Structures are given as structure tokens and as C-alpha cells.
Amino acid sequence: MGRGDRRTRKGKIWKKSSGNTRPRKKKKIKAKAKAAKVSEPTA
């Protein structure tokens, strides 16, 4: 098992894919965008 094996971490990195073994990093929400959503008036 190694780079050719898609189930392993090395294999996922080599194939440039993600899944349970190698989850994707979540994008951080910018403070400005978050603040704008909160300050919107609700009707």
C-alpha cells in the first residue's frame, strides 16, 4: 500500500482527492461578511 492505493492518506495526496482519510479543510468566513449578515434588519 502506498501512493497507488486511494484508500490511504498518501494515495489521496498523490491523486489530489479527499474523503474520510483526508478531509478537506473548511474555508474560514471573513469577519466582515459575518458581521454584515448579523446586522441586516429582519422584517
mmCIF file as gemmi writes it, N, C-alpha and C atoms, coordinates in Angstrom:
data_model
loop_
_atom_site.group_PDB
_atom_site.id
_atom_site.type_symbol
_atom_site.label_atom_id
_atom_site.label_alt_id
_atom_site.label_comp_id
_atom_site.label_asym_id
_atom_site.label_entity_id
_atom_site.label_seq_id
_atom_site.pdbx_PDB_ins_code
_atom_site.Cartn_x
_atom_site.Cartn_y
_atom_site.Cartn_z
_atom_site.occupancy
_atom_site.B_iso_or_equiv
_atom_site.pdbx_formal_charge
_atom_site.auth_seq_id
_atom_site.auth_asym_id
_atom_site.pdbx_PDB_model_num
ATOM 1 N N . MET Axp A 1 ? 0.844 -1.192 0 1 0 ? 1 A 1
ATOM 2 C CA . MET Axp A 1 ? 0 0 0 1 0 ? 1 A 1
ATOM 3 C C . MET Axp A 1 ? 0.879 1.241 0 1 0 ? 1 A 1
ATOM 4 N N . GLY Axp A 2 ? 0.481 2.194 -0.783 1 0 ? 2 A 1
ATOM 5 C CA . GLY Axp A 2 ? 1.264 3.419 -0.867 1 0 ? 2 A 1
ATOM 6 C C . GLY Axp A 2 ? 0.566 4.434 -1.74 1 0 ? 2 A 1
ATOM 7 N N . ARG Axp A 3 ? 1.32 5.013 -2.645 1 0 ? 3 A 1
ATOM 8 C CA . ARG Axp A 3 ? 0.767 6.093 -3.468 1 0 ? 3 A 1
ATOM 9 C C . ARG Axp A 3 ? -0.352 5.638 -4.401 1 0 ? 3 A 1
ATOM 10 N N . GLY Axp A 4 ? -0.3 4.428 -4.863 1 0 ? 4 A 1
ATOM 11 C CA . GLY Axp A 4 ? -1.321 3.935 -5.787 1 0 ? 4 A 1
ATOM 12 C C . GLY Axp A 4 ? -2.632 3.563 -5.114 1 0 ? 4 A 1
ATOM 13 N N . ASP Axp A 5 ? -2.608 3.418 -3.806 1 0 ? 5 A 1
ATOM 14 C CA . ASP Axp A 5 ? -3.796 2.996 -3.064 1 0 ? 5 A 1
ATOM 15 C C . ASP Axp A 5 ? -4.623 4.212 -2.669 1 0 ? 5 A 1
ATOM 16 N N . ARG Axp A 6 ? -5.804 4.348 -3.248 1 0 ? 6 A 1
ATOM 17 C CA . ARG Axp A 6 ? -6.65 5.522 -2.992 1 0 ? 6 A 1
ATOM 18 C C . ARG Axp A 6 ? -7.202 5.572 -1.579 1 0 ? 6 A 1
ATOM 19 N N . ARG Axp A 7 ? -7.178 4.462 -0.871 1 0 ? 7 A 1
ATOM 20 C CA . ARG Axp A 7 ? -7.736 4.43 0.491 1 0 ? 7 A 1
ATOM 21 C C . ARG Axp A 7 ? -6.785 5.031 1.524 1 0 ? 7 A 1
ATOM 22 N N . THR Axp A 8 ? -5.499 5.107 1.196 1 0 ? 8 A 1
ATOM 23 C CA . THR Axp A 8 ? -4.526 5.617 2.166 1 0 ? 8 A 1
ATOM 24 C C . THR Axp A 8 ? -4.329 7.114 1.997 1 0 ? 8 A 1
ATOM 25 N N . ARG Axp A 9 ? -3.784 7.746 3.032 1 0 ? 9 A 1
ATOM 26 C CA . ARG Axp A 9 ? -3.533 9.188 3.003 1 0 ? 9 A 1
ATOM 27 C C . ARG Axp A 9 ? -2.562 9.555 1.876 1 0 ? 9 A 1
ATOM 28 N N . LYS Axp A 10 ? -1.491 8.777 1.732 1 0 ? 10 A 1
ATOM 29 C CA . LYS Axp A 10 ? -0.507 9.048 0.669 1 0 ? 10 A 1
ATOM 30 C C . LYS Axp A 10 ? -1.143 8.948 -0.709 1 0 ? 10 A 1
ATOM 31 N N . GLY Axp A 11 ? -2.002 7.944 -0.862 1 0 ? 11 A 1
ATOM 32 C CA . GLY Axp A 11 ? -2.694 7.767 -2.137 1 0 ? 11 A 1
ATOM 33 C C . GLY Axp A 11 ? -3.619 8.928 -2.452 1 0 ? 11 A 1
ATOM 34 N N . LYS Axp A 12 ? -4.295 9.42 -1.432 1 0 ? 12 A 1
ATOM 35 C CA . LYS Axp A 12 ? -5.201 10.556 -1.615 1 0 ? 12 A 1
ATOM 36 C C . LYS Axp A 12 ? -4.417 11.813 -2.003 1 0 ? 12 A 1
ATOM 37 N N . ILE Axp A 13 ? -3.295 12.037 -1.344 1 0 ? 13 A 1
ATOM 38 C CA . ILE Axp A 13 ? -2.459 13.199 -1.653 1 0 ? 13 A 1
ATOM 39 C C . ILE Axp A 13 ? -1.949 13.094 -3.088 1 0 ? 13 A 1
ATOM 40 N N . TRP Axp A 14 ? -1.513 11.898 -3.47 1 0 ? 14 A 1
ATOM 41 C CA . TRP Axp A 14 ? -0.959 11.661 -4.809 1 0 ? 14 A 1
ATOM 42 C C . TRP Axp A 14 ? -2.022 11.855 -5.885 1 0 ? 14 A 1
ATOM 43 N N . LYS Axp A 15 ? -3.244 11.413 -5.609 1 0 ? 15 A 1
ATOM 44 C CA . LYS Axp A 15 ? -4.354 11.55 -6.563 1 0 ? 15 A 1
ATOM 45 C C . LYS Axp A 15 ? -5.018 12.929 -6.486 1 0 ? 15 A 1
ATOM 46 N N . LYS Axp A 16 ? -4.625 13.73 -5.485 1 0 ? 16 A 1
ATOM 47 C CA . LYS Axp A 16 ? -5.204 15.065 -5.246 1 0 ? 16 A 1
ATOM 48 C C . LYS Axp A 16 ? -6.713 14.971 -5.025 1 0 ? 16 A 1
ATOM 49 N N . SER Axp A 17 ? -7.103 14.018 -4.171 1 0 ? 17 A 1
ATOM 50 C CA . SER Axp A 17 ? -8.521 13.857 -3.826 1 0 ? 17 A 1
ATOM 51 C C . SER Axp A 17 ? -8.673 13.911 -2.313 1 0 ? 17 A 1
ATOM 52 N N . SER Axp A 18 ? -9.916 13.922 -1.861 1 0 ? 18 A 1
ATOM 53 C CA . SER Axp A 18 ? -10.148 13.942 -0.426 1 0 ? 18 A 1
ATOM 54 C C . SER Axp A 18 ? -11.336 13.054 -0.091 1 0 ? 18 A 1
ATOM 55 N N . GLY Axp A 19 ? -11.449 12.725 1.188 1 0 ? 19 A 1
ATOM 56 C CA . GLY Axp A 19 ? -12.516 11.847 1.657 1 0 ? 19 A 1
ATOM 57 C C . GLY Axp A 19 ? -12.378 11.655 3.155 1 0 ? 19 A 1
ATOM 58 N N . ASN Axp A 20 ? -12.784 10.492 3.655 1 0 ? 20 A 1
ATOM 59 C CA . ASN Axp A 20 ? -12.718 10.23 5.097 1 0 ? 20 A 1
ATOM 60 C C . ASN Axp A 20 ? -11.283 10.211 5.603 1 0 ? 20 A 1
ATOM 61 N N . THR Axp A 21 ? -10.385 9.61 4.832 1 0 ? 21 A 1
ATOM 62 C CA . THR Axp A 21 ? -8.989 9.51 5.249 1 0 ? 21 A 1
ATOM 63 C C . THR Axp A 21 ? -8.299 10.863 5.192 1 0 ? 21 A 1
ATOM 64 N N . ARG Axp A 22 ? -8.695 11.69 4.226 1 0 ? 22 A 1
ATOM 65 C CA . ARG Axp A 22 ? -8.074 13.004 4.039 1 0 ? 22 A 1
ATOM 66 C C . ARG Axp A 22 ? -9.163 14.05 3.795 1 0 ? 22 A 1
ATOM 67 N N . PRO Axp A 23 ? -9.783 14.545 4.874 1 0 ? 23 A 1
ATOM 68 C CA . PRO Axp A 23 ? -10.857 15.52 4.703 1 0 ? 23 A 1
ATOM 69 C C . PRO Axp A 23 ? -10.348 16.871 4.223 1 0 ? 23 A 1
ATOM 70 N N . ARG Axp A 24 ? -11.217 17.591 3.542 1 0 ? 24 A 1
ATOM 71 C CA . ARG Axp A 24 ? -10.857 18.925 3.054 1 0 ? 24 A 1
ATOM 72 C C . ARG Axp A 24 ? -10.896 19.917 4.197 1 0 ? 24 A 1
ATOM 73 N N . LYS Axp A 25 ? -10.054 20.94 4.097 1 0 ? 25 A 1
ATOM 74 C CA . LYS Axp A 25 ? -10.053 21.99 5.111 1 0 ? 25 A 1
ATOM 75 C C . LYS Axp A 25 ? -11.218 22.934 4.829 1 0 ? 25 A 1
ATOM 76 N N . LYS Axp A 26 ? -11.92 23.337 5.882 1 0 ? 26 A 1
ATOM 77 C CA . LYS Axp A 26 ? -13.042 24.252 5.733 1 0 ? 26 A 1
ATOM 78 C C . LYS Axp A 26 ? -12.521 25.663 5.555 1 0 ? 26 A 1
ATOM 79 N N . LYS Axp A 27 ? -13.134 26.399 4.636 1 0 ? 27 A 1
ATOM 80 C CA . LYS Axp A 27 ? -12.741 27.789 4.4 1 0 ? 27 A 1
ATOM 81 C C . LYS Axp A 27 ? -13.238 28.652 5.543 1 0 ? 27 A 1
ATOM 82 N N . LYS Axp A 28 ? -12.391 29.561 5.987 1 0 ? 28 A 1
ATOM 83 C CA . LYS Axp A 28 ? -12.755 30.466 7.076 1 0 ? 28 A 1
ATOM 84 C C . LYS Axp A 28 ? -13.608 31.605 6.526 1 0 ? 28 A 1
ATOM 85 N N . ILE Axp A 29 ? -14.661 31.937 7.23 1 0 ? 29 A 1
ATOM 86 C CA . ILE Axp A 29 ? -15.532 33.045 6.836 1 0 ? 29 A 1
ATOM 87 C C . ILE Axp A 29 ? -14.928 34.34 7.369 1 0 ? 29 A 1
ATOM 88 N N . LYS Axp A 30 ? -14.838 35.331 6.508 1 0 ? 30 A 1
ATOM 89 C CA . LYS Axp A 30 ? -14.266 36.62 6.902 1 0 ? 30 A 1
ATOM 90 C C . LYS Axp A 30 ? -15.18 37.327 7.892 1 0 ? 30 A 1
ATOM 91 N N . ALA Axp A 31 ? -14.596 38.092 8.78 1 0 ? 31 A 1
ATOM 92 C CA . ALA Axp A 31 ? -15.335 38.791 9.837 1 0 ? 31 A 1
ATOM 93 C C . ALA Axp A 31 ? -16.317 39.807 9.259 1 0 ? 31 A 1
ATOM 94 N N . LYS Axp A 32 ? -15.927 40.486 8.172 1 0 ? 32 A 1
ATOM 95 C CA . LYS Axp A 32 ? -16.794 41.493 7.556 1 0 ? 32 A 1
ATOM 96 C C . LYS Axp A 32 ? -18.072 40.858 7.024 1 0 ? 32 A 1
ATOM 97 N N . ALA Axp A 33 ? -17.94 39.759 6.315 1 0 ? 33 A 1
ATOM 98 C CA . ALA Axp A 33 ? -19.096 39.083 5.735 1 0 ? 33 A 1
ATOM 99 C C . ALA Axp A 33 ? -20.035 38.572 6.831 1 0 ? 33 A 1
ATOM 100 N N . LYS Axp A 34 ? -19.464 38.064 7.888 1 0 ? 34 A 1
ATOM 101 C CA . LYS Axp A 34 ? -20.256 37.549 9.007 1 0 ? 34 A 1
ATOM 102 C C . LYS Axp A 34 ? -20.99 38.692 9.712 1 0 ? 34 A 1
ATOM 103 N N . ALA Axp A 35 ? -20.307 39.823 9.911 1 0 ? 35 A 1
ATOM 104 C CA . ALA Axp A 35 ? -20.893 40.976 10.579 1 0 ? 35 A 1
ATOM 105 C C . ALA Axp A 35 ? -22.027 41.569 9.736 1 0 ? 35 A 1
ATOM 106 N N . ALA Axp A 36 ? -21.873 41.557 8.419 1 0 ? 36 A 1
ATOM 107 C CA . ALA Axp A 36 ? -22.895 42.104 7.529 1 0 ? 36 A 1
ATOM 108 C C . ALA Axp A 36 ? -24.177 41.275 7.618 1 0 ? 36 A 1
ATOM 109 N N . LYS Axp A 37 ? -24.026 39.965 7.727 1 0 ? 37 A 1
ATOM 110 C CA . LYS Axp A 37 ? -25.193 39.089 7.834 1 0 ? 37 A 1
ATOM 111 C C . LYS Axp A 37 ? -25.938 39.32 9.141 1 0 ? 37 A 1
ATOM 112 N N . VAL Axp A 38 ? -25.214 39.543 10.206 1 0 ? 38 A 1
ATOM 113 C CA . VAL Axp A 38 ? -25.811 39.731 11.523 1 0 ? 38 A 1
ATOM 114 C C . VAL Axp A 38 ? -26.549 41.068 11.608 1 0 ? 38 A 1
ATOM 115 N N . SER Axp A 39 ? -25.983 42.124 11.009 1 0 ? 39 A 1
ATOM 116 C CA . SER Axp A 39 ? -26.547 43.464 11.14 1 0 ? 39 A 1
ATOM 117 C C . SER Axp A 39 ? -27.721 43.736 10.199 1 0 ? 39 A 1
ATOM 118 N N . GLU Axp A 40 ? -28.057 42.802 9.306 1 0 ? 40 A 1
ATOM 119 C CA . GLU Axp A 40 ? -29.184 43.009 8.4 1 0 ? 40 A 1
ATOM 120 C C . GLU Axp A 40 ? -30.5 43.064 9.18 1 0 ? 40 A 1
ATOM 121 N N . PRO Axp A 41 ? -31.365 44.013 8.851 1 0 ? 41 A 1
ATOM 122 C CA . PRO Axp A 41 ? -32.647 44.091 9.552 1 0 ? 41 A 1
ATOM 123 C C . PRO Axp A 41 ? -33.574 42.952 9.115 1 0 ? 41 A 1
ATOM 124 N N . THR Axp A 42 ? -34.276 42.375 10.068 1 0 ? 42 A 1
ATOM 125 C CA . THR Axp A 42 ? -35.203 41.295 9.76 1 0 ? 42 A 1
ATOM 126 C C . THR Axp A 42 ? -36.618 41.854 9.716 1 0 ? 42 A 1
ATOM 127 N N . ALA Axp A 43 ? -37.347 41.5 8.67 1 0 ? 43 A 1
ATOM 128 C CA . ALA Axp A 43 ? -38.707 42.055 8.522 1 0 ? 43 A 1
ATOM 129 C C . ALA Axp A 43 ? -39.766 41.096 9 1 0 ? 43 A 1
